[in-house]
Amino acid sequence: MLRRQPQRPRYGAAVDGYGSSTYGEAFADVYDEWYAEISDVDTTVADLLDLAEGGPVLELGVGTGRLAVPLAEAGRVGGVRVVGVDTSPLMLQRLAGRDTAHLVRALEADMVTGLPAGPFGLAFVAYNTLFNLTDEGAHEACFSAVAGCLRPGGRFVVEAFVPDDPPRSGDDVSVRTLTADRVVLSVTRHEPDRQSVAGQFVELTESGGVRLRPWSIRYATPEQLDRLAEAAGFTLEHRWAGFGRTPFETDSPRHVSVYQLPGAAAVTPDGRVT
């Protein structure tokens, strides 16, 4: 079920003409085709359900429901409710088409100012989606907003890539797809001083002409995310190289970081807080 939140200021990118919903609107029609295999959905769902400890669960940047729908299906027996937010109406339309049982509560909202009150047992942001927040201070604001909608002891799971060290710089052009009737070029610009990368997928077809699919990210290192989490009241509970809980090493290209808020205070039978 799709519910629209009142319009609020949103975090955008430093790229001219790029806004918070640009990515979703540009990629909604190809997202499931292009990114269906980016991660193991069953393993991800199993880990998230275990970390949720009964939920409810909030996904930031829910997109087409690639994770939210199977998560809601798997959690239905245990009564785990799933809520997802996204700024793209087209992405949420795709989610609605996938969620035929209406298990996911979907909200058109951003990852900072539009989060539902909760309280949630778990919030998560998958596969680099946190980096779609490109304004200065937006990552910090997101951690703070998530902390405000979790219950005591609640967890925030961040899945992201580990930036290159030293970071890449300059411009790149490469071929993503090449067939007899279709070419997709990837054009990227790396700005290490801003920890940002912007790009376009330029799709050329004889019948359809040119289609541009822009994207923009501001990345952060695991250590930078740890500092933001600590400032918001979280502690790092786990860091894995991926879902499935494989050990994180110094050369791991990706990480799954599990941040946890302090637990609820225990009250003794005589009313003392411990």
C-alpha positions as CSV (number, residue, x, y, z in Angstrom):
1,M,0.0,0.0,0.0
2,L,1.5,3.3,-1.0
3,R,1.0,6.4,1.2
4,R,2.3,9.8,0.2
5,Q,3.9,11.9,2.9
6,P,3.5,15.7,2.8
7,Q,6.2,17.4,0.6
8,R,9.3,18.4,2.6
9,P,12.7,19.8,1.7
10,R,14.9,17.0,0.3
11,Y,18.5,16.4,0.1
12,G,19.8,16.7,-3.5
13,A,23.1,16.5,-5.3
14,A,25.7,19.0,-6.3
15,V,25.1,18.0,-10.0
16,D,23.1,20.6,-11.9
17,G,19.5,19.5,-12.4
18,Y,19.8,16.5,-10.1
19,G,17.4,16.0,-7.3
20,S,16.6,13.4,-4.6
21,S,14.2,11.5,-6.9
22,T,16.2,11.7,-10.1
23,Y,17.9,8.4,-9.7
24,G,14.7,6.5,-9.1
25,E,12.9,8.1,-11.9
26,A,15.8,7.4,-14.3
27,F,16.3,3.7,-13.3
28,A,12.9,2.4,-12.2
29,D,12.1,0.8,-15.6
30,V,15.5,-1.1,-15.7
31,Y,16.4,-1.5,-12.1
32,D,15.2,-5.1,-11.6
33,E,16.7,-6.1,-15.0
34,W,20.1,-4.5,-14.4
35,Y,20.6,-5.2,-10.6
36,A,18.7,-8.4,-9.9
37,E,21.9,-10.2,-9.1
38,I,23.8,-7.6,-7.1
39,S,23.4,-9.5,-3.8
40,D,22.0,-12.8,-2.4
41,V,18.4,-11.8,-1.4
42,D,17.7,-15.0,0.7
43,T,20.9,-14.6,2.7
44,T,20.2,-10.8,3.2
45,V,16.6,-11.5,4.3
46,A,17.7,-14.2,6.8
47,D,20.3,-11.9,8.4
48,L,17.9,-8.9,8.6
49,L,15.1,-10.9,10.2
50,D,17.5,-12.2,12.8
51,L,18.8,-8.7,13.6
52,A,15.2,-7.3,13.7
53,E,14.3,-9.5,16.7
54,G,10.6,-9.3,15.9
55,G,10.7,-5.9,14.1
56,P,9.1,-3.9,12.9
57,V,11.6,-3.1,10.1
58,L,12.2,0.1,8.1
59,E,14.0,0.1,4.8
60,L,15.5,3.4,3.5
61,G,15.5,3.7,-0.3
62,V,13.2,0.8,-0.7
63,G,13.1,1.1,-4.5
64,T,11.2,-1.6,-6.3
65,G,11.0,-3.8,-3.2
66,R,13.8,-6.1,-4.2
67,L,14.5,-6.8,-0.5
68,A,11.4,-5.4,1.3
69,V,8.9,-7.7,-0.4
70,P,10.7,-11.0,0.3
71,L,11.6,-9.7,3.8
72,A,7.9,-9.1,4.5
73,E,6.9,-12.5,3.0
74,A,9.5,-14.3,5.2
75,G,8.6,-12.3,8.3
76,R,4.8,-12.7,7.9
77,V,4.7,-15.9,10.0
78,G,6.4,-14.1,12.9
79,G,4.4,-11.0,12.5
80,V,7.3,-8.8,11.3
81,R,6.0,-5.7,9.7
82,V,8.0,-3.9,7.0
83,V,7.8,-0.2,6.0
84,G,9.8,1.3,3.2
85,V,10.5,4.9,2.1
86,D,11.6,6.2,-1.3
87,T,11.5,9.6,-3.0
88,S,10.7,8.1,-6.5
89,P,7.0,7.6,-7.4
90,L,8.1,5.3,-10.3
91,M,10.1,3.1,-8.0
92,L,7.2,2.8,-5.6
93,Q,4.8,1.9,-8.5
94,R,7.1,-1.0,-9.3
95,L,7.1,-2.0,-5.7
96,A,3.3,-2.0,-5.6
97,G,3.2,-4.2,-8.7
98,R,5.5,-6.7,-7.0
99,D,3.8,-6.6,-3.6
100,T,0.6,-8.2,-4.7
101,A,-0.2,-9.3,-1.1
102,H,0.1,-5.7,0.2
103,L,2.6,-6.7,2.9
104,V,4.8,-3.6,2.7
105,R,3.7,-0.2,3.8
106,A,5.4,2.2,1.3
107,L,5.8,5.9,1.8
108,E,7.0,8.5,-0.7
109,A,9.5,10.2,1.6
110,D,13.3,10.9,1.9
111,M,15.8,9.2,4.2
112,V,16.2,12.2,6.5
113,T,13.1,14.4,7.0
114,G,10.4,11.9,6.0
115,L,11.0,8.9,8.2
116,P,7.9,7.5,10.0
117,A,7.9,7.7,13.8
118,G,8.2,4.0,14.6
119,P,9.5,2.8,16.9
120,F,11.3,0.2,14.8
121,G,13.4,-2.7,15.9
122,L,15.6,-2.4,12.8
123,A,16.3,0.1,10.0
124,F,18.5,-0.8,7.1
125,V,19.9,0.9,4.0
126,A,21.1,-1.6,1.3
127,Y,23.8,-1.6,-1.4
128,N,25.2,1.9,-1.3
129,T,21.8,3.6,-1.1
130,L,23.0,5.8,1.9
131,F,25.5,7.4,-0.5
132,N,22.6,8.7,-2.6
133,L,22.4,11.5,0.0
134,T,24.9,13.9,-1.5
135,D,24.5,17.1,0.4
136,E,27.0,18.1,3.0
137,G,25.9,16.8,6.3
138,A,23.2,14.6,4.9
139,H,24.8,11.3,6.1
140,E,25.0,12.7,9.6
141,A,21.4,13.9,9.5
142,C,20.3,10.4,8.3
143,F,22.0,8.6,11.3
144,S,20.3,11.1,13.7
145,A,16.9,10.6,12.0
146,V,17.2,6.8,12.1
147,A,18.2,6.9,15.8
148,G,15.0,8.9,16.5
149,C,12.7,6.3,15.1
150,L,14.3,3.1,16.6
151,R,13.3,1.6,19.9
152,P,16.0,1.2,22.7
153,G,18.4,-1.4,21.6
154,G,17.3,-1.0,17.9
155,R,19.7,-1.6,15.1
156,F,20.7,0.4,11.9
157,V,22.3,-1.8,9.2
158,V,24.4,-0.1,6.5
159,E,25.6,-2.0,3.4
160,A,28.1,-0.1,1.2
161,F,31.3,-0.3,-0.7
162,V,34.7,0.5,0.8
163,P,36.1,3.5,-1.1
164,D,39.4,3.0,-2.9
165,D,42.5,4.1,-1.1
166,P,43.8,6.3,-2.6
167,P,40.5,7.4,-4.2
168,R,40.0,7.5,-7.9
169,S,39.9,10.8,-9.7
170,G,39.1,12.1,-13.1
171,D,36.7,11.1,-15.8
172,D,36.0,7.6,-17.3
173,V,34.0,6.3,-20.3
174,S,33.3,2.6,-20.6
175,V,30.9,0.3,-22.4
176,R,28.3,-1.4,-20.2
177,T,26.2,-3.1,-22.9
178,L,26.9,-3.7,-26.6
179,T,24.4,-5.6,-28.8
180,A,23.4,-5.3,-32.5
181,D,20.7,-2.8,-31.7
182,R,21.7,-1.2,-28.4
183,V,24.7,0.4,-26.8
184,V,24.9,1.6,-23.2
185,L,27.9,3.7,-22.3
186,S,28.9,4.5,-18.7
187,V,30.3,8.1,-18.2
188,T,31.6,8.9,-14.7
189,R,33.4,11.8,-13.0
190,H,35.3,11.2,-9.8
191,E,35.9,14.1,-7.4
192,P,37.9,12.8,-4.4
193,D,38.1,16.1,-2.7
194,R,34.3,16.0,-2.3
195,Q,34.2,12.2,-1.9
196,S,31.7,12.2,-4.8
197,V,31.1,10.4,-8.0
198,A,28.6,11.4,-10.7
199,G,27.7,9.7,-13.9
200,Q,25.4,9.0,-16.7
201,F,24.4,5.7,-18.4
202,V,23.9,6.8,-22.0
203,E,21.6,4.4,-23.8
204,L,21.6,4.4,-27.6
205,T,19.1,2.5,-29.7
206,E,18.2,2.7,-33.4
207,S,14.5,2.8,-32.6
208,G,14.5,4.8,-29.4
209,G,17.3,7.3,-29.9
210,V,19.1,8.5,-26.8
211,R,18.1,7.8,-23.1
212,L,20.1,9.3,-20.2
213,R,20.1,7.7,-16.8
214,P,22.0,10.0,-14.4
215,W,23.3,9.1,-10.9
216,S,25.3,10.8,-8.2
217,I,26.8,9.6,-4.9
218,R,28.8,11.0,-2.0
219,Y,30.7,8.2,-0.4
220,A,32.1,7.7,3.1
221,T,34.7,5.3,4.6
222,P,33.7,2.8,7.2
223,E,35.6,4.8,9.8
224,Q,33.7,8.0,8.8
225,L,30.4,6.2,9.1
226,D,31.5,4.9,12.6
227,R,32.0,8.5,13.8
228,L,28.6,9.6,12.5
229,A,27.0,6.6,14.1
230,E,28.7,7.3,17.5
231,A,27.6,11.0,17.3
232,A,24.0,9.7,16.9
233,G,24.2,7.4,19.9
234,F,25.0,4.1,18.2
235,T,27.8,1.7,18.8
236,L,29.3,-0.7,16.2
237,E,28.0,-4.1,17.0
238,H,29.2,-6.1,13.9
239,R,31.0,-5.4,10.7
240,W,31.0,-8.1,8.0
241,A,32.3,-8.3,4.5
242,G,28.7,-9.0,3.4
243,F,25.4,-10.5,4.4
244,G,26.1,-14.1,5.4
245,R,28.4,-12.7,8.0
246,T,31.6,-13.4,6.3
247,P,34.5,-11.8,8.2
248,F,35.5,-8.3,7.3
249,E,39.2,-7.9,6.3
250,T,41.3,-4.9,5.6
251,D,41.1,-5.5,1.9
252,S,37.3,-6.3,1.8
253,P,35.7,-4.3,-1.0
254,R,32.3,-4.0,0.8
255,H,31.0,-4.0,4.3
256,V,27.8,-4.6,6.2
257,S,27.9,-2.5,9.4
258,V,25.5,-3.2,12.2
259,Y,25.0,-0.2,14.6
260,Q,23.0,-0.5,17.8
261,L,21.4,1.9,20.2
262,P,21.7,1.4,24.0
263,G,19.2,-1.1,25.3
264,A,16.2,-0.3,27.5
265,A,16.9,0.1,31.1
266,A,15.8,-2.9,33.3
267,V,13.3,-2.3,36.1
268,T,13.5,-4.5,39.2
269,P,10.3,-5.6,41.0
270,D,10.7,-2.9,43.6
271,G,10.9,-0.2,40.9
272,R,14.6,0.4,40.8
273,V,16.2,1.1,37.4
274,T,19.3,-0.9,36.7
